[in-house]
Amino acid sequence: MAPALRVAAVFGVSPPASAFLISLVGYALAAFLIELFLRPDPLAIARQLHESVTAGRVPERARALGEILGDVRVQTSRS
């Protein structure tokens, strides 16, 4: 709580309101992590799959787990 009080004093925020600075930092961190790690957007992928199915195209077969883990992009994200 002390860091939030110091930052609040710099910005002229009252001490009771400084607790909200902690939640502000938490929300900002959560937004950053979602933006960083939730790519590509799962909704965009679902829409692409839906469009291919409604267009009459046969969806690709699912890859085996060994094939997925052998992908360089997956290996990079695991390290």
Summary of the structure (lengths in Angstrom):
residues: 79
radius of gyration: 22.2
end to end distance: 34.2
largest distance: 62.5
contacts: 140
relative contact order: 0.06
helix: 73%
strand: 0%
